[in-house]
Each structure stands twice: as structure tokens, then as C-alpha cells.
């Protein structure tokens, strides 16, 4: 706040071996329900949600707050 820069949070779901998905593409969730809900709590407090084009093409994410009640949705930003 004193430097006039935005706050930034990074959320990464990875397994103990550092993978984010199975090689065959079958996996859907690495995190459990509690971790996903916590991520949505933080997402509800955010002004924007950012992801890369690869994630959009592979996963078609909604990038919205769904697990908690909120009066607004963050801006969805895709880096290509």
C-alpha cells in the first residue's frame, strides 16, 4: 500500500513430486475440498483472477467464485 503496488497472491496446486497433473491428462483435482474452498475465499477478495492461455485451452476454467457467497466476481484475465 505504501509503495502503490497491487497485492499479488499465487495459488498453485501441485503433488508432492511437483506435478500439476497426470501425464495422461486424466486427473482433475490435486487439492481437496477444503483447499479449493479456501482458494475461493481468497478469490472472492481479489480484484482479478489471472491465468495463462494453456490452462484455458486445456481445462476451460470458469475463473469465478463459486464455493463461497460473494456480491461480485473478480475480473477474469488471460495471458496469451
Backbone torsions as a table, in degrees:
resi	resn	phi	psi	omega
1	UNK	NA	-42.8	-178.3
2	UNK	-69.6	-23.7	179.7
3	UNK	-95.5	-4.2	178.9
4	UNK	73.0	24.4	179.5
5	UNK	-108.3	150.4	179.8
6	UNK	-73.8	154.4	171.4
7	UNK	-76.7	145.8	-179.7
8	UNK	-132.5	130.2	174.7
9	UNK	-118.9	139.4	177.7
10	UNK	-116.7	126.9	177.6
11	UNK	-117.5	119.1	178.6
12	UNK	-128.9	130.1	175.1
13	UNK	-103.6	117.0	-180.0
14	UNK	-140.8	148.2	177.3
15	UNK	-78.7	172.6	-178.9
16	UNK	-59.2	-27.3	178.6
17	UNK	-89.5	10.3	175.7
18	UNK	84.5	6.8	-179.4
19	UNK	-85.6	151.4	176.0
20	UNK	-107.6	-9.0	177.4
21	UNK	-165.4	162.5	174.4
22	UNK	-71.0	151.0	-179.9
23	UNK	-60.1	-30.8	-178.2
24	UNK	-84.4	-1.3	176.7
25	UNK	76.0	9.0	-176.9
26	UNK	-77.6	-30.4	-174.3
27	UNK	-63.8	146.7	176.2
28	UNK	-119.1	-47.1	-176.4
29	UNK	-120.4	128.2	170.0
30	UNK	-97.4	-38.8	-179.3
31	UNK	-87.0	159.2	177.9
32	UNK	-89.8	176.4	-177.3
33	UNK	-59.3	-39.1	-179.5
34	UNK	-65.0	-41.8	179.1
35	UNK	-67.0	-39.0	178.6
36	UNK	-65.5	-41.2	178.2
37	UNK	-63.5	-43.9	178.6
38	UNK	-59.7	-40.7	177.7
39	UNK	-61.8	-36.0	179.2
40	UNK	-72.9	-30.8	174.4
41	UNK	-61.8	-47.7	177.8
42	UNK	-65.6	-38.9	178.8
43	UNK	-61.9	-39.2	179.7
44	UNK	-64.3	-26.3	179.3
45	UNK	-86.2	-7.2	-172.7
46	UNK	-91.3	153.5	175.5
47	UNK	-84.9	-24.4	-178.5
48	UNK	-153.4	153.6	172.8
49	UNK	-120.5	126.5	-175.0
50	UNK	-117.1	139.3	174.5
51	UNK	-148.7	169.0	180.0
52	UNK	-93.2	163.0	-178.1
53	UNK	-64.3	-30.9	178.5
54	UNK	-61.8	-42.2	177.2
55	UNK	-64.3	-41.2	179.5
56	UNK	-62.5	-45.3	-179.2
57	UNK	-67.4	-41.5	-176.1
58	UNK	-77.9	-39.7	-169.7
59	UNK	-114.1	-16.5	-176.3
60	UNK	48.6	55.5	-176.7
61	UNK	-71.2	149.8	178.5
62	UNK	-79.2	-29.5	179.9
63	UNK	57.0	36.0	179.9
64	UNK	-122.1	165.9	174.1
65	UNK	-87.0	122.1	-179.1
66	UNK	-128.7	-28.0	-172.1
67	UNK	-84.0	-13.1	179.8
68	UNK	-136.3	158.7	179.2
69	UNK	-75.7	136.3	177.8
70	UNK	-149.9	154.5	179.5
71	UNK	-92.1	-10.3	-179.2
72	UNK	-148.3	159.3	176.1
73	UNK	-107.9	143.4	177.2
74	UNK	-70.1	156.7	175.1
75	UNK	-64.1	136.5	178.1
76	UNK	-96.9	124.4	-176.9
77	UNK	-124.0	130.4	179.1
78	UNK	-120.4	126.0	176.4
79	UNK	-93.1	124.9	-179.5
80	UNK	-123.3	NA	NA
